Amino acid sequence: MKSTKLPVAIFASGNGTNFDAIAEAELPIDIRLLVCDHHDAYVVQRAKRKGIDVLIEELHKGEKRSIREGRILKTLKEQGVKVIMLAGYMRIVGDTLLNAFPNKIINIHPALLPSFPGKQGILDAYNAGVNKTGVTIHFVDSGIDSGQIIAQEEVFRKEGDSLADLENRIHDVEHQLYPRTILQLIKKGVI
């Protein structure tokens, strides 16, 4: 019997808590593959425990992004992937994947974009002393966290918050907002 679940790949680089949040949510998706750029990232163990195939594609010194992405794209096509979900993936997605998956790559970012784009969204917001930050889900384009915003949720900084306190609250919101947004996108036929 043919699956009616959306075939997806999740790209992640680190611990994998957002990977787990997606994988453990009751979503109409079939996670065909985890793509990771670090062989020792904990997310690799999480995926293997769930029986999900893993592709490790570390960037080799002097290698062009397009070559690396070409290898990834070949595997994505072989796996029948239709949508890519970035979940703590710390690499810029280039034209090879953007052109192959137009408006089918989504990302989660730990700040209220357009404020605090880039790798250190939580730290940048904390150091700026803002009283409100949050989480953004957006489509990926050729810029850094500059794609069309799909969903946002605010997280307020409390008096006396440490950076760890703020990080924990943001991660809690991420783990709820990402699966909820994925479900809405699927129901609306956007992805």
PAPA-362056 format. One record per residue (C-alpha): y, z, x. Coordinates in pm, whole numbers, padded with zeros to 5 digits, always signed. Example, Ala and Ser with C-alpha at 12.3 -4.5 7.8 and 13.67 -1.06 7.14 Angstrom:
% PAPA-362056
-00450+00780+01230/-00106+00714+01367/
END
This chain:
% PAPA-362056
+00000+00000+00000/+00342-00096+00135/+00579+00193+00205/+00905+00202+00009/+01058+00427+00271/+01339+00293+00488/+01213+00232+00845/+01451+00403+01088/+01486+00497+01452/+01664+00810+01566/+01842+00809+01901/+01894+01149+02067/+01961+01284+02415/+01916+01659+02403/+01771+01949+02210/+01709+01763+01886/+01819+02000+01612/+01979+01715+01416/+01663+01511+01474/+01465+01797+01318/+01711+01829+01029/+01660+01463+00944/+01284+01462+01003/+01227+01775+00793/+01453+01676+00503/+01289+01515+00203/+01438+01172+00262/+01296+00830+00168/+01277+00728+00534/+00998+00646+00774/+01096+00753+01125/+00925+00486+01332/+01067+00584+01668/+01270+00832+01868/+01474+00665+02141/+01582+00905+02415/+01764+00852+02743/+01625+01165+02916/+01251+01209+02974/+01290+01588+02988/+01500+01630+02671/+01352+01882+02428/+01385+01635+02141/+01095+01441+02298/+00864+01739+02241/+00991+01777+01884/+00910+01412+01808/+00566+01426+01967/+00476+01738+01765/+00564+01543+01450/+00353+01244+01558/+00657+01019+01598/+00650+00750+01866/+00891+00803+02155/+01066+00545+02371/+01225+00684+02687/+01492+00447+02818/+01681+00610+03099/+01972+00420+03248/+01887+00299+03597/+02160+00291+03861/+02332-00046+03864/+02155-00168+03550/+02365-00341+03286/+02372-00180+02943/+02276-00511+02783/+01950-00525+02982/+01853-00172+02880/+01953-00233+02517/+01753-00556+02519/+01439-00357+02597/+01524-00107+02323/+01593-00387+02073/+01257-00548+02144/+01079-00222+02058/+01295-00164+01748/+01203-00509+01618/+00834-00453+01693/+00854-00127+01495/+01032-00294+01201/+01334-00063+01225/+01616-00142+00979/+01861+00144+01050/+01953+00346+01359/+02063+00708+01327/+02231+00865+01628/+02170+01239+01649/+02327+01374+01963/+02283+01049+02154/+02515+01066+02452/+02533+00697+02540/+02773+00433+02417/+02599+00178+02195/+02677-00172+02317/+02703-00517+02164/+02330-00592+02194/+02243-00324+01937/+02570-00345+01739/+02517-00717+01677/+02151-00669+01583/+02227-00382+01341/+02570-00454+01185/+02678-00158+00970/+02328-00014+01010/+02400+00236+01290/+02532+00576+01187/+02639+00871+01398/+02718+01237+01357/+03014+01387+01545/+03103+01758+01571/+03472+01728+01484/+03693+01591+01210/+03755+01241+01338/+03986+01084+01435/+04065+01415+01609/+03858+01512+01913/+03638+01206+01972/+03398+01192+02265/+03133+01413+02418/+03307+01750+02386/+03435+01751+02028/+03366+02119+01966/+03503+02236+02300/+03812+02015+02268/+03887+02151+01919/+03829+02510+02035/+04055+02469+02340/+04325+02307+02125/+04330+02623+01913/+04305+02439+01582/+04214+02654+01282/+04013+02375+01120/+03758+02138+01266/+03430+02014+01123/+03168+01741+01117/+03199+01366+01065/+02935+01107+00978/+03051+00754+01062/+02936+00400+01121/+02916+00305+01487/+03143+00032+01620/+03237-00076+01972/+03478+00215+02021/+03419+00582+02095/+03368+00763+01762/+03604+00513+01600/+03384+00359+01330/+03443+00383+00956/+03413+00742+00835/+03139+00796+00577/+03156+01172+00519/+03330+01480+00656/+03302+01852+00605/+03547+02110+00730/+03457+02414+00938/+03723+02681+00973/+03778+02879+01288/+03775+03251+01221/+03985+03509+01400/+03800+03631+01706/+03558+03336+01711/+03396+03263+02042/+03311+02905+02129/+02946+02987+02051/+03040+03121+01705/+03222+02798+01622/+02941+02584+01765/+02682+02765+01552/+02879+02714+01230/+02937+02347+01312/+02567+02295+01383/+02477+02462+01053/+02703+02216+00870/+02561+01922+01068/+02206+02007+00966/+02305+01996+00597/+02562+01715+00594/+02364+01453+00788/+02052+01450+00566/+02267+01470+00251/+02480+01176+00365/+02175+00969+00464/+02031+01021+00116/+02359+00913-00048/+02377+00599+00167/+02020+00506+00075/+02074+00572-00297/+02387+00354-00293/+02204+00077-00105/+02448+00093+00186/+02169+00131+00441/
END
